[in-house]
Amino acid sequence: MSALAIVKQYYQYFNQRNWEGMLSLLHKDIKHEANQGETRVGIDLFKEFLAHMDTCYEETLTDMVFFSEPADTRVAVEFTVNGIYKSTDGDLPEAKGQQYILPAGAFLEVKEGKVARVTTYYNLSLWMDLVSK
């Protein structure tokens, strides 16, 4: 399977909330660089992150545009996050079921047929404004 096909499947699993499917596509040494916080390395830390996100947020990605490069190892994706803030996340604003729509993007690297790196970007200040109204 091409890197583009693997990444498209990864996001299809995300939208289906099929966490086990997502995890099955990850390289054992997955490097996860989230918009905030420390870089996580390894499937166990990625799994913990997914569980935390599933507790606090319900998100679906739309308007997805994928970009790949000729070496077939890297894919970029631009998307819109359509979310519900379900449970207060740390010191972020209080969750009250707020809905939000937020532009975002990610860069992924594929090695040995598995996603080896996920780097995600979004505007945290904009998200905080959206859920603070």
C-alpha positions as CSV (number, residue, x, y, z in Angstrom):
1,M,0.0,0.0,0.0
2,S,1.3,3.5,-0.8
3,A,2.0,6.0,2.0
4,L,-1.0,8.1,0.8
5,A,-3.3,5.0,1.0
6,I,-2.0,4.2,4.5
7,V,-2.6,7.8,5.7
8,K,-6.1,7.9,4.1
9,Q,-6.9,4.7,5.9
10,Y,-5.5,6.1,9.2
11,Y,-7.9,9.1,9.0
12,Q,-10.8,6.9,7.9
13,Y,-10.3,4.9,11.1
14,F,-10.1,8.2,13.0
15,N,-13.4,9.4,11.7
16,Q,-14.9,6.0,12.5
17,R,-13.5,6.2,16.0
18,N,-11.8,2.9,15.3
19,W,-8.8,3.3,17.6
20,E,-7.6,-0.2,17.2
21,G,-7.6,0.3,13.5
22,M,-5.5,3.4,13.9
23,L,-3.1,1.7,16.2
24,S,-2.7,-1.2,13.7
25,L,-1.3,1.3,11.2
26,L,1.4,2.7,13.5
27,H,5.1,1.8,13.5
28,K,6.2,0.4,16.9
29,D,8.4,3.5,17.3
30,I,5.7,6.0,16.3
31,K,6.8,9.6,17.0
32,H,3.8,11.7,17.9
33,E,4.3,15.5,17.9
34,A,1.1,17.1,19.0
35,N,0.4,20.8,18.8
36,Q,1.1,21.2,22.5
37,G,3.1,19.2,25.0
38,E,6.0,16.7,24.8
39,T,6.8,14.5,21.8
40,R,5.5,11.0,22.5
41,V,7.4,8.0,21.2
42,G,5.9,4.5,21.0
43,I,2.5,2.9,20.6
44,D,1.8,2.8,24.3
45,L,2.1,6.6,24.7
46,F,0.1,7.1,21.5
47,K,-2.6,4.8,22.9
48,E,-2.8,6.8,26.1
49,F,-3.1,10.0,24.1
50,L,-6.0,8.5,22.1
51,A,-7.8,7.4,25.3
52,H,-7.4,10.9,26.8
53,M,-8.6,12.6,23.6
54,D,-11.6,10.2,23.4
55,T,-12.5,11.2,27.0
56,C,-12.4,15.0,26.4
57,Y,-13.3,15.4,22.7
58,E,-15.5,14.0,20.0
59,E,-14.1,15.0,16.7
60,T,-14.7,14.3,13.0
61,L,-12.4,15.6,10.3
62,T,-13.9,17.0,7.0
63,D,-12.7,18.9,4.0
64,M,-9.6,16.7,3.9
65,V,-7.0,17.5,1.2
66,F,-4.0,15.1,1.0
67,F,-0.6,15.9,-0.4
68,S,2.1,13.3,-1.1
69,E,5.6,13.4,-2.4
70,P,7.4,11.3,-5.1
71,A,9.5,9.2,-2.6
72,D,6.2,7.9,-1.1
73,T,7.3,8.4,2.5
74,R,5.6,11.6,3.5
75,V,2.0,12.9,3.4
76,A,0.6,16.2,4.4
77,V,-3.1,16.7,5.1
78,E,-5.2,19.8,5.6
79,F,-8.7,19.4,7.2
80,T,-11.4,20.9,9.3
81,V,-12.0,19.6,12.8
82,N,-15.7,19.4,13.7
83,G,-15.7,18.8,17.5
84,I,-17.6,18.6,20.7
85,Y,-15.7,19.4,23.9
86,K,-17.0,16.7,26.3
87,S,-14.9,16.8,29.4
88,T,-12.6,19.5,30.8
89,D,-9.0,18.9,29.6
90,G,-6.5,19.9,32.3
91,D,-6.2,23.7,32.7
92,L,-8.1,24.4,29.5
93,P,-11.5,26.1,29.6
94,E,-14.4,24.2,31.3
95,A,-16.1,21.7,29.0
96,K,-19.9,22.1,28.7
97,G,-20.5,20.3,25.4
98,Q,-19.3,23.2,23.3
99,Q,-19.2,22.6,19.6
100,Y,-16.3,23.9,17.5
101,I,-15.1,24.0,13.9
102,L,-11.4,24.5,13.6
103,P,-8.9,24.4,10.6
104,A,-5.9,22.1,11.2
105,G,-3.2,20.2,9.4
106,A,-0.8,17.3,9.9
107,F,2.4,15.9,8.5
108,L,2.9,12.1,8.5
109,E,5.8,9.9,7.7
110,V,5.5,6.3,6.6
111,K,8.2,3.7,7.1
112,E,8.1,0.0,6.5
113,G,4.4,0.3,5.6
114,K,3.4,1.9,8.9
115,V,2.9,5.5,10.1
116,A,6.1,6.4,11.9
117,R,5.5,10.1,12.6
118,V,2.4,12.3,13.1
119,T,2.9,16.0,13.6
120,T,-0.3,18.0,14.1
121,Y,-0.9,21.8,13.9
122,Y,-3.9,23.9,14.8
123,N,-4.5,27.3,16.4
124,L,-5.0,26.7,20.1
125,S,-5.9,30.4,20.8
126,L,-8.7,30.1,18.2
127,W,-9.9,26.9,19.7
128,M,-10.0,28.5,23.2
129,D,-12.0,31.4,21.8
130,L,-14.5,29.0,20.2
131,V,-15.1,27.0,23.4
132,S,-15.1,30.0,25.7
133,K,-18.2,31.6,24.1
